[in-house]
C-alpha cells in the first residue's frame, strides 16, 4: 500500500492517521505508543477536545503565553489563571457544512479545544492581561516578586 505524504500537523506532532494504523508493524507499535503519549500536541483518544499549540517564555518580570485563536469568537474563549497554572478553553465553530468525501485536503481543527500550562513561576493574578490581535492571543502574567520588601510601622496604644 503506498504511503501518503504527511501533513504539516502530522510532521509537527508525530500524529498518525487512523487508516494508516494497519500499515504499522508490531515493532513500530511500541515506539509509536511512546512517541504519541509523550507528545502534548496529540489528541487523546478519549478526549473530544483539541489542544492548542502555545509558545511560553519569560522575561525577568513576566511570563508570556502566545497562541493562535483565529476563527474563535471572544465569547467562545475562556482563560482561567491561578498563581501557577493557566487554562485556555474555547471552541472554533465551522461556519459551513461540507461532506468529508468532498474534501481534497483537510488539516484545520474545528471544535472544542483546551490547554493547561503549568507556569515556571508564581504570577500576580490581578495584574494578568490578555490581548488578541489578528488571531494571535498574547497573555502577559507579571511574576510575583518574592524579594520585594515592605516596612511596617508598629502602632502604639
Backbone bond lengths (Angstrom), bond angles and torsions (degrees), N, CA, C in turn:
res aa  C-N    CA-C-N  psi(-1)  N-CA   C-N-CA  omega(-1)  CA-C   N-CA-C  phi
1 X - - - 1.457 - - 1.536 108.55 -
2 X 1.341 119.68 128.34 1.462 121.33 -177.58 1.528 111.11 -67.21
3 X 1.318 114.13 143.06 1.465 118.97 178.33 1.522 109.61 -83.02
4 X 1.335 116.11 144.51 1.465 120.50 178.31 1.523 109.31 -88.79
5 X 1.315 115.97 158.74 1.454 120.99 174.93 1.515 107.16 -75.80
6 X 1.348 117.39 129.25 1.462 121.17 -179.10 1.525 110.83 -68.12
7 X 1.327 115.75 140.78 1.459 120.64 177.85 1.521 109.54 -74.37
8 X 1.314 116.72 168.24 1.455 121.71 176.73 1.520 110.50 -55.75
9 X 1.330 117.21 -45.42 1.465 121.58 -179.63 1.525 110.55 -62.16
10 X 1.328 117.81 -42.54 1.460 121.04 179.75 1.529 111.03 -64.38
11 X 1.337 116.37 -41.94 1.468 119.30 178.31 1.517 110.95 -66.49
12 X 1.333 117.53 -39.21 1.456 122.75 -177.32 1.517 112.20 -68.31
13 X 1.328 116.54 -42.15 1.466 119.83 -172.53 1.515 114.64 -105.70
14 X 1.338 117.41 -14.82 1.456 119.13 -175.70 1.518 112.26 84.10
15 X 1.333 117.58 12.53 1.463 121.67 -178.60 1.520 110.53 -65.42
16 X 1.318 115.43 154.87 1.456 121.85 178.13 1.510 107.79 -126.02
17 X 1.324 117.12 135.18 1.460 120.64 177.12 1.526 108.67 -67.23
18 X 1.310 117.22 142.31 1.460 121.98 -176.74 1.516 111.27 -58.80
19 X 1.336 118.87 -44.50 1.463 120.33 -178.27 1.529 112.43 -68.25
20 X 1.337 118.13 -14.00 1.467 121.67 176.55 1.520 112.12 -86.17
21 X 1.320 119.16 -8.45 1.459 122.50 -179.38 1.523 111.22 -57.92
22 X 1.345 118.89 -33.49 1.457 122.50 -178.05 1.525 111.36 -64.44
23 X 1.327 117.42 -26.00 1.452 121.10 -177.83 1.521 112.69 -81.57
24 X 1.321 118.37 -8.92 1.456 121.66 -176.12 1.524 109.32 -82.17
25 X 1.314 116.28 130.82 1.461 120.28 179.00 1.517 109.95 -80.34
26 X 1.335 116.56 168.19 1.466 121.25 -178.39 1.515 110.98 -61.71
27 X 1.342 118.13 -39.71 1.459 121.30 179.01 1.521 111.12 -62.92
28 X 1.328 116.34 -38.06 1.454 120.86 -178.99 1.520 111.86 -72.79
29 X 1.349 118.14 -28.53 1.458 121.46 -177.36 1.515 111.89 -58.62
30 X 1.330 117.25 -44.46 1.462 120.61 -178.71 1.519 110.27 -63.44
31 X 1.340 117.44 -45.48 1.459 121.24 178.17 1.520 110.68 -62.84
32 X 1.333 117.05 -43.90 1.457 121.75 -178.53 1.515 111.57 -61.16
33 X 1.333 117.90 -44.28 1.454 119.85 -177.30 1.525 111.03 -63.77
34 X 1.318 118.17 -34.52 1.463 120.99 177.66 1.521 109.33 -69.28
35 X 1.348 117.18 -46.28 1.458 120.35 -178.84 1.525 111.47 -62.09
36 X 1.315 117.50 -43.82 1.456 121.32 -177.64 1.515 110.80 -66.72
37 X 1.323 118.73 -45.74 1.462 120.70 -176.69 1.517 112.07 -70.45
38 X 1.339 117.77 -25.72 1.458 120.45 179.86 1.517 112.66 -85.80
39 X 1.328 118.16 -7.70 1.455 121.47 -175.61 1.528 109.85 -99.32
40 X 1.354 118.22 113.07 1.462 120.13 -176.88 1.516 114.65 -69.38
41 X 1.321 119.85 -12.81 1.452 121.41 -178.61 1.519 114.01 -84.12
42 X 1.319 117.50 -7.12 1.454 121.58 -176.97 1.519 109.89 -86.09
43 X 1.314 116.25 142.40 1.459 120.54 175.86 1.514 109.89 -71.01
44 X 1.306 117.87 135.87 1.451 123.15 173.84 1.523 107.59 -73.35
45 X 1.341 117.58 135.34 1.460 120.43 -178.06 1.518 112.39 -58.43
46 X 1.344 117.34 -32.98 1.454 121.30 -178.18 1.523 112.27 -84.92
47 X 1.318 117.77 -8.87 1.452 122.03 -175.95 1.526 109.99 -98.56
48 X 1.323 115.54 145.04 1.457 119.22 175.59 1.524 110.56 -100.26
49 X 1.332 117.37 -4.17 1.456 121.93 -179.52 1.518 111.24 -91.71
50 X 1.335 114.71 142.63 1.453 120.35 170.13 1.517 107.65 -82.29
51 X 1.321 117.21 172.93 1.454 120.76 -179.83 1.522 108.74 -126.30
52 X 1.319 116.20 127.14 1.458 121.50 -179.34 1.524 111.16 -69.16
53 X 1.317 115.74 143.22 1.461 121.00 169.85 1.521 106.41 -83.77
54 X 1.325 117.48 135.07 1.462 120.94 -177.29 1.518 110.70 -133.64
55 X 1.321 115.20 155.00 1.459 122.96 166.77 1.520 105.11 -111.56
56 X 1.330 117.00 130.15 1.460 121.92 177.14 1.518 106.98 -127.35
57 X 1.330 116.60 125.36 1.459 120.27 176.77 1.512 109.01 -145.78
58 X 1.330 115.32 167.64 1.456 118.76 -178.27 1.518 111.21 -133.56
59 X 1.312 113.34 152.60 1.454 122.60 171.69 1.533 104.36 -113.14
60 X 1.285 118.77 177.65 1.468 118.31 178.23 1.536 113.61 -60.07
61 X 1.351 117.91 -25.50 1.459 120.06 -175.19 1.519 115.87 -111.39
62 X 1.338 118.83 -13.32 1.455 119.29 -177.41 1.523 112.84 -152.52
63 X 1.337 114.22 162.69 1.460 122.68 173.00 1.523 105.86 -109.06
64 X 1.322 116.40 136.06 1.454 121.00 -176.91 1.527 108.75 -123.54
65 X 1.341 114.95 132.16 1.461 121.65 177.34 1.525 106.86 -118.73
66 X 1.339 116.18 131.99 1.457 121.33 177.01 1.520 108.81 -126.56
67 X 1.337 115.58 137.65 1.457 121.18 177.34 1.516 109.52 -153.69
68 X 1.328 116.48 153.58 1.457 121.70 178.43 1.526 109.58 -88.92
69 X 1.323 116.17 124.98 1.465 121.79 178.32 1.529 110.24 -126.22
70 X 1.313 116.22 30.24 1.464 120.64 179.55 1.518 109.61 -58.68
71 X 1.309 116.09 135.47 1.460 121.04 179.61 1.506 114.34 86.56
72 X 1.328 117.76 1.45 1.464 121.62 179.48 1.529 108.37 -104.08
73 X 1.333 116.29 122.55 1.466 120.73 177.24 1.528 108.79 -69.87
74 X 1.335 118.30 142.58 1.468 120.19 179.11 1.532 113.33 -53.17
75 X 1.334 117.38 -32.57 1.466 120.40 178.01 1.521 111.94 -67.80
76 X 1.325 117.46 -19.68 1.461 121.92 -179.14 1.524 112.91 -99.52
77 X 1.338 117.40 17.11 1.457 122.53 -178.71 1.523 109.69 -124.49
78 X 1.330 116.31 128.83 1.469 121.72 -179.73 1.530 108.64 -128.23
79 X 1.338 116.08 129.65 1.460 121.39 178.75 1.517 108.28 -121.88
80 X 1.332 116.66 120.72 1.465 121.94 177.65 1.520 108.16 -111.77
81 X 1.332 116.13 132.64 1.461 120.76 -177.51 1.516 109.66 -127.58
82 X 1.340 116.40 129.19 1.465 121.98 167.56 1.527 105.68 -115.97
83 X 1.296 117.88 -177.47 1.466 119.96 -177.90 1.528 113.50 -62.86
84 X 1.346 117.36 -24.75 1.461 118.47 -176.55 1.537 115.30 -133.59
85 X 1.341 117.97 5.40 1.469 120.99 -179.23 1.530 109.83 -141.97
86 X 1.340 115.76 140.54 1.460 121.85 173.17 1.530 107.29 -122.00
87 X 1.335 116.52 132.91 1.454 121.39 176.49 1.525 108.93 -121.47
88 X 1.328 114.85 126.85 1.465 121.92 177.77 1.521 107.31 -110.92
89 X 1.333 116.33 128.93 1.464 121.25 176.56 1.510 107.75 -133.96
90 X 1.317 115.71 149.34 1.450 118.85 178.57 1.499 111.81 -174.32
91 X 1.324 113.56 -174.21 1.459 119.94 -179.54 1.521 108.53 -147.73
92 X 1.319 115.12 127.58 1.459 122.07 176.03 1.521 105.66 -104.98
93 X 1.335 115.72 111.62 1.463 120.26 -174.64 1.522 110.66 -95.66
94 X 1.329 114.66 131.74 1.456 120.67 177.23 1.525 107.73 -76.90
95 X 1.322 116.57 130.95 1.458 119.96 -173.70 1.528 113.26 -90.86
96 X 1.322 117.81 -0.13 1.455 120.06 -179.25 1.526 109.40 -147.50
97 X 1.314 115.29 155.26 1.466 122.36 179.88 1.517 109.25 -105.76
98 X 1.320 115.95 121.78 1.466 121.22 175.10 1.521 106.68 -130.91
99 X 1.311 116.40 133.34 1.454 121.93 179.50 1.527 109.09 -64.00
100 X 1.347 117.55 137.92 1.463 121.98 -178.46 1.531 112.46 -54.73
101 X 1.326 117.94 -34.76 1.468 120.87 -178.56 1.530 111.76 -67.68
102 X 1.338 118.03 -17.84 1.457 121.69 -179.19 1.527 113.18 -88.44
103 X 1.330 117.58 -7.07 1.466 120.71 178.56 1.519 110.21 -79.11
104 X 1.294 115.95 136.05 1.459 121.91 171.60 1.519 108.57 -88.05
105 X 1.340 116.11 -40.39 1.464 122.78 -178.32 1.521 107.83 -150.37
106 X 1.319 118.59 133.59 1.461 120.88 -178.41 1.521 110.02 -140.82
107 X 1.350 116.54 111.73 1.460 121.57 179.99 1.528 113.22 -124.10
108 X 1.317 118.61 -21.95 1.453 120.74 -177.48 1.523 110.69 -66.91
109 X 1.331 116.18 145.09 1.459 120.61 178.95 1.521 108.99 -99.44
110 X 1.330 116.16 128.27 1.456 122.99 176.86 1.521 107.73 -119.89
111 X 1.317 116.81 138.01 1.456 120.93 177.81 1.513 111.35 126.37
112 X 1.328 115.43 -163.28 1.464 121.59 -177.89 1.522 110.50 -76.77
113 X 1.328 115.21 147.63 1.458 120.98 175.99 1.514 108.78 -142.75
114 X 1.307 115.72 158.95 1.462 120.87 175.52 1.518 108.88 -155.19
115 X 1.308 115.39 157.92 1.461 121.21 176.61 1.521 107.69 -156.51
116 X 1.320 116.16 130.63 1.458 122.07 175.90 1.520 107.29 -113.64
117 X 1.334 115.77 130.41 1.459 121.73 -176.26 1.520 108.42 -122.77
118 X 1.326 115.84 121.13 1.464 120.78 174.33 1.523 106.27 -83.39
119 X 1.312 115.80 124.71 1.459 121.16 -174.94 1.527 111.44 -82.57
120 X 1.326 117.98 149.61 1.466 121.29 -179.46 1.536 113.81 -77.36
121 X 1.324 117.30 -8.86 1.467 122.01 179.03 1.527 108.23 -154.36
122 X 1.330 115.62 160.78 1.472 119.54 177.54 1.523 109.21 -74.74
123 X 1.358 114.62 148.05 1.462 120.06 -176.94 1.519 111.22 -125.55
124 X 1.337 114.90 160.29 1.464 122.85 174.56 1.521 108.04 -82.57
125 X 1.317 117.20 105.56 1.463 121.98 -175.47 1.528 111.53 -61.13
126 X 1.317 116.77 -43.79 1.461 121.49 -174.62 1.523 112.84 -65.73
127 X 1.318 117.93 -21.35 1.463 121.18 -176.90 1.539 112.33 -102.09
128 X 1.333 117.31 4.80 1.469 121.07 179.93 1.528 110.02 -66.15
129 X 1.330 115.97 149.73 1.461 121.34 -177.08 1.527 109.62 -141.35
130 X 1.323 116.23 136.18 1.475 121.41 176.71 1.513 108.87 -125.32
131 X 1.344 116.26 130.37 1.457 122.10 -179.54 1.529 108.27 -133.65
132 X 1.345 116.41 133.30 1.459 121.74 176.18 1.517 107.83 -112.69
133 X 1.339 115.57 128.32 1.458 120.13 178.78 1.520 108.00 -140.89
134 X 1.323 116.54 119.65 1.457 123.99 179.27 1.530 112.05 52.95
135 X 1.345 116.63 39.73 1.459 121.69 176.17 1.513 115.20 88.66
136 X 1.341 117.71 -8.29 1.465 121.40 178.96 1.524 109.11 -98.33
137 X 1.334 116.29 118.15 1.465 121.82 176.86 1.517 108.23 -93.25
138 X 1.337 116.18 125.85 1.455 121.75 177.55 1.523 108.18 -119.60
139 X 1.317 115.82 122.48 1.467 122.10 178.62 1.519 107.71 -111.58
140 X 1.328 115.35 123.57 1.470 121.14 179.05 1.526 108.32 -109.69
141 X 1.323 115.16 125.16 1.462 121.49 -176.28 1.529 109.16 -124.34
142 X 1.337 118.07 103.19 1.466 120.13 179.48 1.533 110.92 -64.03
143 X 1.320 115.54 134.15 1.463 120.47 179.65 1.531 109.99 -74.01
144 X 1.324 115.43 151.05 1.464 120.91 173.58 1.521 107.25 -75.77
145 X 1.318 116.33 129.84 1.455 121.16 177.32 1.524 108.00 -87.32
146 X 1.327 116.28 100.45 1.466 120.85 -176.90 1.524 112.27 -74.56
147 X 1.326 116.57 -13.38 1.464 120.23 -179.45 1.530 112.03 -97.06
148 X 1.323 116.26 -2.61 1.453 121.13 179.68 1.527 109.10 -65.72
149 X 1.306 115.73 133.48 1.452 120.33 -179.15 1.509 111.05 -122.65
150 X 1.289 114.60 152.35 1.457 120.96 176.49 1.526 107.43 -137.41
151 X 1.317 116.35 142.31 1.456 120.21 177.91 1.520 109.47 -98.59
152 X 1.296 115.65 134.78 1.462 121.54 178.40 1.521 109.64 -104.86
153 X 1.299 115.19 142.39 1.460 120.32 175.04 1.515 108.18 -95.32
154 X 1.275 115.83 136.98 1.456 121.01 177.85 1.511 107.88 -86.49
155 X 1.339 116.01 126.11 1.458 120.75 178.95 1.520 108.82 -91.38
156 X 1.269 115.27 138.63 1.459 120.84 177.96 1.520 110.91 -98.05
157 X 1.329 116.72 159.02 1.483 121.22 178.01 1.468 111.96 -75.12
